[in-house]
Amino acid sequence: MTFATQNVARELRWARALAVCVLALTMATSLTATAAPNWITSWAASPQGPYPSGAAVAQPDLSFAFPDNAANDQTFRLIVRPGMWSRFVRIHFTNLFGNQPITLDGAFVGIQKTGAAIVPGTNQPVNFNGGSTRLTLQPGESVWSDPVKLRYVNGEGQSAALDDLAMSGRKLAVSFHTVGSTGPMTWHAKAMTTSYVTDRGAGSVGATEGDVFPTSTTSWYFMDKIDMDAPEGTQLVVALGDSITDGTSSTINGDDRWPDVVARRLQATYGNRVVLVNEGIGGNQIVGPAHYDPNNPVAGGPSALERLDRDVIGLSGVTAVIWHEGTNDVTAGTSAAAIEAGIVNVVQRLRAAIPGVRIVGTTITSEVGAAGNGGTAAAAAERIELNQFIKTSGLFDDVAEFYAVTTDPVTGAMKAQFIPNTSIGGAGDHVHPNRAGYLTMGNAVNIGVLVH
């Protein structure tokens, strides 16, 4: 073989090797690009009934926006704070408590700047069912959006990309337009967060990054969860409960409910390895009502027993639950035995559905001095009985002593410094802790028990 022939042979071998490498790289890239996302729920808010059934806090007058308790050719811009960020997101829309089909279009997701304004360049379209810009939901139906790529999050080589630290605490603005009249609007009343809506007949304006939304609201509508594509091993903690979990008497837009305190502690210790979402509903009970009827709604929404599959087990990636509930059952006149049976039912279902789940129970806080049935001596005695059951039943992996850290041992009432209302001011109601009380409660949870 001549020298020239040898050179040609070497070049051919090199070309074949390069082709094999390129093919392997192409296949790997293709597999990576098409790999199924590892979805983890990053934000959630339990749907609790049709608007206006429920107990919103600091709600503006919405009679001009929804004169017939329905949206009509209007655009919503809902503000939410994800527990973690990634480059891919999907959004869950719901008509759970509607009685007619609803059609949504003009959906977008971006980063909130201030008010209803969006950080320029971050507002991106949201599609459905493989690329459609329009979504129709039948009564009772809920649907995930198509995945949306947030190109500004962790974008390698992109000068505008923001890393996890820069995104921490930022809020998403999710916009969508209601085509025609929606009829009854599925909502979460107590958002404790300001969102926005246009006037009736204003049309689809979700694409605009400016503030063209004249009406504010402290509730969320037609949207109940957001998933992020997370690294394998990411863990999800769910805070399940009533108005004390939902955040009554905490500060509007302050993100200082007790679950927010726990979430910040988890992030400080574990980073984005652990996410916490809040599935509290104001007025919620463990066992009542026996069955929720949206045509005859109650403010507290479906019981924990009824909504457990949807609001906890059905979330993406659940590994732990913190549960604070029962005081509304006591106030409603439910016996301690029935409440305890409900607690056992919920814990057994969680353990059966989510192998290895960690469950932290919490003792029920005091209502001594409150108006109504919750403030009676009989109710106080029943809460103490239930707290003893929670601490000694052996059902839970750990118990957070919310009663002990918030109660004055002399009076049996909530400590005086935890009573003044920090959301709307005033003397407080002796039921819901203020910001200081929630901070104390959040610090009483042993976060090490929550993490595998």
C-alpha positions in Angstrom: 0.0 0.0 0.0 1.4 3.4 -1.0 1.8 6.3 1.4 -1.0 8.1 -0.3 -3.3 5.0 -0.1 -2.5 4.7 3.6 -3.4 8.4 4.1 -6.7 7.8 2.3 -7.5 4.8 4.4 -6.7 6.7 7.6 -9.0 9.5 6.6 -11.8 7.1 5.8 -11.4 5.4 9.2 -11.4 8.8 10.9 -14.5 9.9 8.9 -16.3 6.7 9.8 -15.4 7.2 13.5 -16.6 10.8 13.4 -19.8 9.7 11.8 -20.4 7.2 14.5 -19.7 9.8 17.2 -22.1 12.3 15.6 -24.8 9.6 15.2 -24.4 8.7 18.9 -24.5 12.3 20.0 -27.5 13.0 17.8 -29.4 10.0 19.2 -28.5 11.0 22.8 -29.7 14.6 22.1 -32.8 13.3 20.5 -33.5 11.0 23.5 -32.9 13.9 25.9 -35.1 16.2 23.9 -38.0 13.7 23.9 -37.5 12.3 27.5 -40.7 12.6 29.5 -40.6 15.5 32.0 -40.3 14.7 35.7 -43.3 16.8 36.8 -43.4 18.1 40.4 -46.2 20.4 41.6 -44.7 23.8 42.3 -47.9 25.7 43.2 -51.4 24.6 44.1 -54.6 26.1 45.4 -57.6 23.9 46.2 -60.8 24.5 44.1 -63.4 25.0 46.8 -66.7 25.8 45.0 -68.4 28.3 42.7 -67.7 32.0 43.2 -68.7 33.7 45.5 -69.1 30.8 47.9 -66.2 31.0 50.4 -64.4 33.5 52.6 -62.0 35.8 50.8 -59.9 38.2 52.8 -59.6 41.9 51.9 -61.6 41.3 48.7 -62.3 44.5 46.7 -65.8 45.1 45.4 -66.2 42.8 42.4 -69.8 43.7 41.6 -68.6 45.8 38.6 -66.4 43.0 37.2 -68.8 40.1 37.9 -72.4 41.6 38.2 -73.9 38.1 37.6 -71.2 36.2 39.4 -69.7 35.2 36.1 -66.9 36.4 33.8 -67.9 37.5 30.3 -65.3 38.3 27.6 -62.7 39.2 30.2 -59.0 38.6 30.8 -57.7 37.4 34.1 -54.1 37.8 35.2 -53.5 35.6 38.2 -50.4 36.0 40.3 -48.8 33.0 41.9 -45.5 32.2 43.6 -44.0 28.8 42.5 -42.1 26.8 45.1 -39.4 26.0 42.5 -38.5 27.0 39.0 -37.4 25.1 35.9 -37.3 25.6 32.2 -40.5 23.7 31.6 -43.9 24.4 33.1 -47.5 23.2 32.7 -50.6 24.8 34.0 -53.8 23.0 35.2 -57.1 24.7 34.4 -60.4 23.6 35.9 -64.2 23.9 35.5 -64.8 21.6 38.4 -67.8 23.4 39.9 -69.2 24.9 36.7 -72.6 24.0 35.3 -71.9 24.9 31.6 -68.9 24.5 29.2 -66.3 27.3 29.4 -63.9 28.3 26.7 -60.6 29.9 27.4 -58.1 31.4 24.9 -55.3 34.0 24.8 -53.4 32.3 27.6 -49.9 33.5 28.5 -47.4 33.1 31.3 -44.7 35.5 32.3 -42.9 37.0 35.3 -44.7 39.6 37.3 -42.9 42.9 37.4 -45.2 45.0 39.7 -49.0 45.1 39.9 -50.4 43.5 36.7 -47.3 44.5 34.7 -45.0 41.7 33.4 -41.2 41.8 33.0 -40.6 42.7 29.3 -39.7 39.7 27.2 -40.9 37.0 29.6 -44.6 36.7 28.5 -45.0 33.5 26.5 -48.1 31.8 25.0 -49.7 28.8 26.5 -51.3 26.2 24.3 -53.5 23.2 24.8 -54.0 19.7 23.4 -50.9 19.7 21.2 -50.8 23.3 20.0 -54.3 24.7 20.1 -54.7 28.3 21.5 -58.2 27.6 22.7 -59.5 25.3 25.4 -63.1 24.2 26.2 -63.8 22.6 29.5 -67.1 20.8 30.1 -68.7 21.0 33.6 -66.5 19.2 36.1 -63.6 18.9 33.6 -60.0 19.8 34.3 -57.1 19.8 31.8 -53.3 20.4 31.7 -51.8 22.9 29.3 -49.1 21.8 26.9 -45.6 22.2 28.4 -44.3 25.8 28.1 -40.5 26.5 27.8 -39.5 29.3 30.1 -36.4 30.3 28.0 -35.2 32.8 30.6 -34.8 30.2 33.4 -31.4 28.4 33.6 -30.8 29.1 29.9 -27.3 28.0 29.2 -25.4 30.6 27.2 -28.2 33.1 27.2 -27.4 36.5 28.7 -31.0 36.9 29.8 -31.2 33.6 31.7 -31.8 33.6 35.4 -30.6 30.9 37.7 -32.5 29.3 40.6 -31.2 31.8 43.1 -32.3 34.8 41.0 -35.8 33.3 40.4 -36.4 32.4 44.1 -39.4 34.3 45.4 -40.4 35.7 41.9 -44.0 35.4 40.9 -45.6 34.1 37.8 -48.4 36.0 36.0 -50.8 33.6 34.3 -53.2 35.3 31.9 -56.2 33.9 30.0 -59.4 35.2 28.3 -62.9 33.9 28.9 -64.8 33.6 25.7 -68.4 34.6 26.3 -70.0 34.1 29.7 -68.5 31.4 31.9 -71.5 30.8 34.2 -70.4 29.7 37.7 -66.7 30.3 38.2 -64.6 27.6 40.0 -62.3 29.5 42.4 -60.1 29.5 45.5 -61.4 32.4 47.6 -58.6 33.0 50.1 -55.5 33.6 47.9 -54.0 36.3 50.2 -52.4 37.4 47.0 -53.5 40.2 44.6 -54.5 39.2 41.1 -56.2 41.2 38.3 -59.1 41.1 35.9 -60.3 43.4 33.1 -63.8 44.9 32.7 -66.5 42.9 31.0 -66.3 43.0 27.2 -62.6 44.0 27.2 -61.6 41.0 25.1 -58.3 39.1 25.1 -55.4 41.2 26.3 -53.2 38.6 27.9 -50.4 39.2 25.4 -49.8 42.7 26.7 -47.0 43.1 29.2 -48.4 46.4 30.5 -51.0 47.0 33.2 -54.4 47.2 31.5 -56.3 45.5 34.3 -58.5 47.9 36.3 -59.9 45.5 38.9 -57.9 43.6 41.6 -59.0 40.5 43.4 -57.6 38.5 46.3 -58.7 35.2 44.9 -57.7 32.7 42.1 -60.1 31.4 39.4 -60.2 28.5 36.9 -56.6 27.4 37.8 -55.6 25.1 40.6 -52.0 23.9 40.1 -48.8 24.4 38.3 -46.1 21.7 37.6 -42.4 22.3 36.9 -40.0 19.8 35.3 -37.8 18.9 38.2 -34.6 16.8 38.7 -35.1 13.2 39.7 -35.4 13.0 43.5 -37.1 16.3 44.0 -39.6 15.9 46.9 -43.0 17.5 47.4 -44.6 18.4 50.8 -48.3 19.2 50.9 -49.8 21.4 53.6 -53.4 20.3 54.0 -55.9 22.1 56.2 -58.5 24.8 56.8 -58.3 28.7 57.1 -55.3 28.6 59.5 -53.4 26.8 56.7 -55.0 29.0 54.0 -53.6 32.0 55.9 -56.5 34.1 57.4 -55.0 37.0 59.4 -51.6 36.8 57.7 -50.6 39.7 55.5 -51.8 40.2 51.9 -49.0 39.5 49.5 -46.7 38.8 52.4 -46.4 35.0 51.9 -46.3 34.5 55.7 -48.8 31.8 56.4 -47.3 29.0 58.5 -46.8 26.8 55.3 -44.8 29.7 53.8 -42.5 29.7 56.9 -42.0 25.9 56.6 -41.3 26.3 52.8 -38.6 28.9 53.4 -37.0 26.7 56.1 -37.0 23.7 53.7 -35.4 25.8 50.9 -32.8 27.2 53.2 -31.8 23.7 54.3 -32.4 21.6 51.1 -32.5 24.1 48.3 -34.7 23.1 45.4 -34.6 19.4 46.5 -37.8 19.9 48.5 -40.9 21.9 47.4 -44.0 22.8 49.6 -47.5 23.7 48.3 -50.5 24.9 50.2 -53.9 23.0 50.0 -55.7 24.8 52.7 -59.3 26.0 52.3 -61.0 28.5 54.7 -63.8 26.8 56.6 -62.8 23.3 55.5 -63.8 20.3 57.6 -62.4 16.8 57.8 -65.8 14.9 57.7 -68.4 17.5 56.7 -70.3 18.0 54.5 -71.2 14.4 53.8 -71.1 15.3 50.1 -70.4 18.7 48.5 -73.1 20.0 46.2 -72.0 23.0 44.1 -75.6 23.8 43.5 -76.0 24.3 47.2 -72.4 25.3 48.2 -71.0 25.7 51.7 -68.1 28.1 52.3 -65.6 25.5 53.4 -65.8 23.5 50.2 -65.6 19.6 50.0 -64.4 17.8 53.1 -60.9 16.6 53.5 -62.3 13.1 53.0 -63.9 14.0 49.7 -61.1 16.1 48.2 -58.1 14.1 49.4 -57.6 12.2 46.1 -57.7 15.4 44.0 -56.0 17.9 46.3 -53.2 15.7 47.7 -52.8 12.2 46.2 -53.4 13.5 42.7 -50.5 16.1 42.8 -47.3 15.3 41.0 -44.5 13.8 43.2 -46.0 13.9 46.7 -43.6 12.6 49.4 -44.9 14.2 52.6 -48.0 15.8 54.1 -48.4 18.3 57.0 -52.1 18.3 58.2 -53.7 20.9 60.4 -57.5 20.5 60.6 -60.4 19.6 62.8 -61.5 22.9 64.5 -64.3 23.6 62.0 -65.6 20.1 62.7 -65.7 20.8 66.4 -67.5 24.1 65.8 -70.0 22.4 63.5 -70.9 20.0 66.3 -69.3 16.9 65.0 -68.3 14.4 67.8 -64.7 13.7 68.7 -65.2 10.1 67.8 -66.4 11.0 64.2 -63.5 13.4 63.7 -61.0 10.8 65.0 -62.4 8.2 62.6 -62.0 10.8 59.7 -58.4 11.4 60.7 -57.7 7.6 60.6 -59.4 7.3 57.2 -57.3 10.1 55.7 -54.0 8.8 57.1 -54.7 5.2 55.9 -55.6 6.4 52.4 -52.5 8.5 52.2 -50.2 5.6 53.2 -52.0 3.2 50.8 -51.8 5.6 47.8 -48.3 7.0 48.4 -45.8 4.3 49.6 -43.3 5.8 52.1 -45.2 9.0 52.6 -44.2 11.0 55.7 -47.2 12.5 57.5 -46.9 15.2 60.2 -50.0 15.8 62.3 -50.5 19.1 64.2 -52.4 19.9 67.3 -55.5 22.1 67.0 -55.1 25.7 68.1 -57.3 27.4 70.7 -60.5 29.3 70.1 -61.1 30.3 73.7 -62.6 33.8 73.6 -63.9 33.5 70.1 -67.5 34.2 69.2 -70.0 31.4 68.4 -69.8 27.7 69.0 -66.0 27.5 68.7 -65.5 29.6 71.8 -67.6 27.5 74.2 -66.2 25.5 77.1 -67.5 22.3 75.4 -65.7 23.0 72.2 -62.5 23.8 74.1 -62.7 20.4 75.9 -63.3 18.6 72.6 -60.3 20.2 71.0 -58.1 19.1 74.0 -59.5 15.5 73.6 -58.7 15.6 69.9 -55.2 16.9 70.5 -54.5 14.1 72.9 -55.6 11.6 70.2 -53.4 13.3 67.6 -50.4 13.1 69.9 -50.9 9.5 71.1 -52.6 7.6 68.2 -49.3 6.6 66.6 -50.8 7.6 63.2 -48.2 10.2 62.4 -44.5 10.2 61.8 -44.3 13.3 64.0 -46.6 15.9 65.6 -46.1 19.7 65.5 -47.3 21.2 68.7 -49.3 24.2 67.3 -51.5 24.3 70.3 -48.7 24.5 72.8 -46.7 27.2 71.0 -49.7 29.5 70.5 -51.7 29.1 73.7 -51.4 31.0 76.9 -51.1 28.2 79.6 -52.9 30.4 82.2 -56.0 31.4 80.2 -56.1 28.5 77.6 -56.7 31.2 75.0 -54.4 32.2 72.1 -51.4 34.3 73.3 -52.3 38.0 73.2 -49.4 38.9 70.8 -50.8 36.5 68.2 -54.4 37.8 68.1 -54.3 41.2 66.3 -55.2 40.8 62.6 -52.3 41.5 60.3 -54.2 41.3 57.0 -57.0 43.9 57.5 -56.1 45.3 60.9 -58.3 45.2 63.9 -58.5 43.2 67.1 -58.4 39.7 65.6 -60.9 36.9 66.2 -59.1 34.7 68.8 -59.2 31.9 66.1 -56.6 32.8 63.4 -53.1 33.7 64.4 -51.5 36.8 63.0 -48.1 37.0 61.2 -46.2 36.5 64.5 -48.3 33.5 65.4 -47.9 31.8 62.0 -44.1 32.4 62.2 -44.1 30.6 65.5 -46.2 27.7 64.1 -44.0 27.3 61.0 -40.9 27.2 63.2 -42.5 24.4 65.4 -42.5 21.9 62.5 -39.5 19.5 62.5 -38.6 19.7 58.8 -36.1 16.8 59.0 -39.0 14.4 59.4 -40.5 15.6 56.0 -37.4 14.7 53.9 -36.3 11.2 52.9 
